[in-house]
Amino acid sequence: MSSLRMPKPHCDYCRKPLRPKAHPFTLKIELYPAVEPSLEISENELKGDTHGELEKLIEAMAAMDDAEAAKQEALMFMRWKFTLCRACRDKLATQFSGLGPPKS
C-alpha cells in the first residue's frame, strides 16, 4: 500500500514553505461591477415595455452557448483566495493601506 504525501503548505505570494505551527493568513479578493447611480431605474422606465425588454434579454442569453455564457460570467465576477505567511501579509497590508483617495 503506497502512502500519499500531502504537499507542504506554502505562501501563495512568496512561495516559501510555511513553518510548522505557523499561523497562516487568508486573503480573499472579489472583483465585480459596482452599482452606479446610472443603473437606477426611473419611473418612466418602469412604465415602458419591461416585459419586452426582459424577453430580449432572455433571448440573447438563450442564444449563448455554454462557453460564451461562462466567458460573460467570468467578466462580471472574479474571486481569488490566497494563503499568506506573516511577512507577506504585512507587506500586502501596507500596500493596501495606501489605496484609496488622497488624504487631504
PLY file of the C-alpha trace (Angstrom):
ply
format ascii 1.0
element vertex 104
property float x
property float y
property float z
element edge 103
property int vertex1
property int vertex2
end_header
0.00 0.00 0.00
1.53 3.30 -1.05
1.44 6.33 1.17
0.12 9.57 -0.29
2.15 12.62 0.59
0.31 15.85 1.11
2.10 18.84 -0.41
3.70 21.09 2.15
1.69 24.26 2.67
3.31 27.34 1.22
2.70 31.07 0.93
0.90 31.82 -2.33
2.74 35.15 -2.61
6.42 34.37 -1.92
6.07 30.60 -2.49
8.14 29.79 0.61
7.00 26.82 2.69
5.05 27.74 5.81
6.84 26.82 9.01
5.29 24.11 11.16
2.96 25.62 13.76
2.92 28.91 11.81
-0.43 30.62 11.69
-1.04 31.50 8.03
-3.34 34.26 6.85
-6.08 34.03 4.23
-6.58 36.80 1.67
-9.85 36.80 -0.27
-10.40 39.15 -3.18
-13.63 39.65 -5.12
-13.87 41.79 -8.22
-17.29 42.69 -9.63
-19.09 45.62 -11.22
-20.00 48.45 -8.89
-23.61 49.55 -8.64
-23.69 53.02 -10.13
-26.38 55.69 -10.00
-26.64 55.39 -13.80
-28.05 51.88 -13.28
-31.01 53.12 -11.26
-34.40 52.57 -12.88
-36.61 55.61 -13.31
-40.38 55.65 -13.00
-40.67 56.29 -16.77
-38.57 53.20 -17.48
-40.87 51.14 -15.26
-43.86 52.37 -17.28
-42.20 51.21 -20.50
-42.23 47.75 -22.03
-40.31 45.97 -19.28
-41.75 42.61 -20.33
-40.45 43.11 -23.87
-37.01 44.15 -22.60
-36.82 41.07 -20.39
-37.84 38.86 -23.32
-35.00 40.34 -25.42
-32.53 39.71 -22.61
-33.71 36.11 -22.19
-33.45 35.52 -25.95
-29.90 36.90 -26.01
-28.91 34.69 -23.10
-30.56 31.61 -24.66
-28.61 32.21 -27.88
-25.30 31.96 -26.00
-23.54 28.63 -25.86
-22.17 27.44 -22.51
-18.67 28.73 -23.28
-19.91 32.23 -24.12
-22.14 32.32 -21.04
-19.17 31.25 -18.87
-16.99 33.91 -20.51
-19.57 36.62 -19.81
-19.92 35.47 -16.21
-16.13 35.48 -15.76
-16.03 39.09 -16.97
-18.62 40.07 -14.37
-17.35 38.33 -11.24
-13.92 37.12 -10.21
-12.85 35.61 -6.90
-9.44 34.64 -5.54
-8.30 33.09 -2.26
-4.66 33.07 -1.14
-2.75 31.67 1.84
-0.06 34.04 3.10
2.82 33.90 5.53
3.03 36.68 8.12
5.74 38.61 6.21
3.69 38.70 3.01
0.54 39.53 4.95
2.35 42.53 6.46
3.74 43.59 3.07
0.33 43.43 1.37
-1.44 45.12 4.28
0.96 48.07 3.90
0.34 48.22 0.15
-3.44 48.01 0.56
-3.47 50.70 3.23
-2.12 53.09 0.58
-5.12 52.52 -1.71
-7.95 54.96 -1.80
-8.42 58.65 -2.38
-5.62 61.05 -1.46
-5.74 62.25 2.12
-6.35 65.97 2.42
0 1
1 2
2 3
3 4
4 5
5 6
6 7
7 8
8 9
9 10
10 11
11 12
12 13
13 14
14 15
15 16
16 17
17 18
18 19
19 20
20 21
21 22
22 23
23 24
24 25
25 26
26 27
27 28
28 29
29 30
30 31
31 32
32 33
33 34
34 35
35 36
36 37
37 38
38 39
39 40
40 41
41 42
42 43
43 44
44 45
45 46
46 47
47 48
48 49
49 50
50 51
51 52
52 53
53 54
54 55
55 56
56 57
57 58
58 59
59 60
60 61
61 62
62 63
63 64
64 65
65 66
66 67
67 68
68 69
69 70
70 71
71 72
72 73
73 74
74 75
75 76
76 77
77 78
78 79
79 80
80 81
81 82
82 83
83 84
84 85
85 86
86 87
87 88
88 89
89 90
90 91
91 92
92 93
93 94
94 95
95 96
96 97
97 98
98 99
99 100
100 101
101 102
102 103
